[in-house]
């Protein structure tokens, strides 16, 4: 039965399988008249969102593997996300070929649209442990987006998953979710590196640290790219930055605001543990 069904199935073409006719219709210009570099801008940002979708899928799966105690598979998927971040960082070089004057020709057509509004990017921050209640307010008029972020806010982050894995392995005392002291976790990580039976946990700690570093490197290059294209002007989403983050952030929106994000780390305890291990 299965063989006859397979034999009668019409083979899909490459274009059909990837829905290319639909995909390639999505790059629409909004500027009047259409500006040449707008296609570059749209393609780059749509591509980012596709990669964000994959990143979220892999990070969710990694947390699930941590919950079952499979540290090696969790580590493998985190490393895949690191590879994606390297691609995203390289992709910025393409955007950097856009001259300020060329971007200025269609920039006003974007307002108030801004990367600040990217729901998937905010999901990545939340699932990585940087949960900020203020961003829920930004999506208050979009019930679906609000539900998505509320779910991320209440769901275990990568950090929660890692700490619970440490508890499973007897390296850390169980505590209320999200309430693991940095020093205690750092000590548990040091134990994992010294115990050959916990080599998979140590490998996962390394993968998480690599992910944190790769994300910082992407943020840093992104800041440089934005400054190269718009200088120190405020971003197209400045009004929303003010509404969500406050007047001080509004005055610093654009490159200055983005630079404040460079101080963020997903896993400060892992960095602290690294310091202890190097002394």
Rosetta blueprint (number, residue, H / E / L):
1 X L
2 X H
3 X H
4 X H
5 X H
6 X H
7 X H
8 X H
9 X L
10 X L
11 X L
12 X L
13 X L
14 X H
15 X H
16 X H
17 X H
18 X L
19 X L
20 X H
21 X H
22 X H
23 X H
24 X L
25 X L
26 X L
27 X L
28 X L
29 X L
30 X L
31 X L
32 X L
33 X L
34 X L
35 X L
36 X L
37 X L
38 X H
39 X H
40 X H
41 X H
42 X H
43 X H
44 X H
45 X H
46 X H
47 X H
48 X H
49 X H
50 X H
51 X H
52 X H
53 X H
54 X H
55 X H
56 X H
57 X H
58 X H
59 X H
60 X H
61 X H
62 X H
63 X H
64 X H
65 X H
66 X H
67 X H
68 X L
69 X L
70 X L
71 X H
72 X H
73 X H
74 X H
75 X H
76 X H
77 X H
78 X H
79 X H
80 X H
81 X H
82 X H
83 X H
84 X H
85 X H
86 X H
87 X H
88 X H
89 X H
90 X H
91 X H
92 X H
93 X H
94 X H
95 X H
96 X L
97 X L
98 X L
99 X L
100 X H
101 X H
102 X H
103 X H
104 X H
105 X H
106 X H
107 X H
108 X H
109 X H
110 X H
111 X L
112 X L
113 X L
114 X L
115 X H
116 X H
117 X H
118 X L
119 X H
120 X H
121 X H
122 X H
123 X H
124 X H
125 X H
126 X H
127 X H
128 X L
129 X L
130 X L
131 X L
132 X L
133 X L
134 X H
135 X H
136 X H
137 X H
138 X H
139 X L
140 X L
141 X L
142 X L
143 X H
144 X H
145 X H
146 X H
147 X H
148 X H
149 X H
150 X H
151 X H
152 X H
153 X H
154 X H
155 X L
156 X L
157 X L
158 X H
159 X H
160 X H
161 X H
162 X H
163 X H
164 X H
165 X H
166 X H
167 X H
168 X H
169 X L
170 X L
171 X L
172 X L
173 X L
174 X L
175 X L
176 X L
177 X L
178 X L
179 X L
180 X L
181 X L
182 X H
183 X H
184 X H
185 X H
186 X H
187 X H
188 X H
189 X H
190 X H
191 X H
192 X H
193 X H
194 X H
195 X L
196 X H
197 X H
198 X H
199 X H
200 X H
201 X H
202 X H
203 X H
204 X H
205 X H
206 X H
207 X H
208 X H
209 X H
210 X H
211 X H
212 X H
213 X H
214 X H
215 X H
216 X H
217 X H
218 X H
219 X H
220 X H
221 X H
222 X H
223 X H
224 X H
225 X H
226 X H
227 X H
228 X H
229 X H
230 X H
231 X L
232 X L
233 X L
234 X L
235 X L
236 X L
237 X L
238 X H
239 X H
240 X H
241 X H
242 X H
243 X H
244 X H
245 X H
246 X L
247 X H
248 X H
249 X H
250 X H
251 X H
252 X L
253 X L
254 X L
255 X H
256 X H
257 X H
258 X H
259 X H
260 X H
261 X H
262 X H
263 X H
264 X L
265 X L
266 X L
267 X L
268 X H
269 X H
270 X H
271 X H
272 X H
273 X H
274 X H
275 X H
276 X H
277 X H
278 X L
279 X L
